[in-house]
Amino acid sequence: MPRTILAYLDAGTGSMIVQVVLGGLASVAVALKLWWRRILRFFGIRKDEDDELEQPASPQEATEVRAQADEPVESARS
């Protein structure tokens, strides 16, 4: 004689399972977004930020770059 098993899942159980799965996927996406640069550097796809910055060749060039940055910006209205 077959055994009959009576089980009941109320309507909120499926919704709760979907929320847990979606919440887990969202947390993984946020973690990847926060660690993305470190992951790329680990695999050698991206260089360190220090290497990407352009360094002036001489102190005179650095002074010229700073002087250009200090110049006032002309307004489009004249």
N, C-alpha and C positions, 0 to 999 in steps of 0.2 A: 504494500500500500504506500503510495507517495505521500511524503510529508508536505504539508501546506505551511508556508511561512508567510505570516501577515506582517508587512512593514508599511510604514507610512512616512513620507517626506512631505512636510507642509510646503506651501507655495513659496515661502520666503527662503527656503534652503537653496534652491537653484540660483536665486538672485544673489545670495550671499557667496556662493561658490564663484559666480561670475565676477563679483566685486573683488574677491581675494586674488583671482587670476589677473585681472586688469590692474589692480594695485601693485602686484608683484612685477608686472611688465613695466609699469610706470617707474617704479623704484630702480629697476635695472637700467632704464633709459636715462634717468637722472644721474645715476652713478657713472655710467659711461660718458655722459656729457661732461661731468666734473673731472674725470680722469683721462679724457681723450688725448690731450697733448702728451701726457706721460706715457700713454700706450704707444703713440706714434714715435716718441723718442726711444722707447724700449725696442721697438722693431727697426729703428734706424731710418724711418721714413721722413722724420722731421728733425732738423738740427736744434740744438739748444738756442734759446732766445739770445744769449750773449753772443753766439757766433753769427747770428743774423744781423745784429746791429752793425752799421758801417762806422768804422773808426776813422777819424781824420788822419791823413798821412803825416802831417807835420803840425807843430804848435801854431804856425802862421795860418795854416788852413783852418784850424779850429777857431782862431780869432776871427777870421773872415766869416765863417759860418755863424758865429755868435753875433757879429755886427749886422749881418743880413737879417737875423731873427729880431733884432732890436729896432729895425727901421719901421717907421709908422706905415700902416696900410692906408693907401689912398682910397677915399670914398668914391663910389661910382657916380655920386651926384657932384656936379661941379658948378 
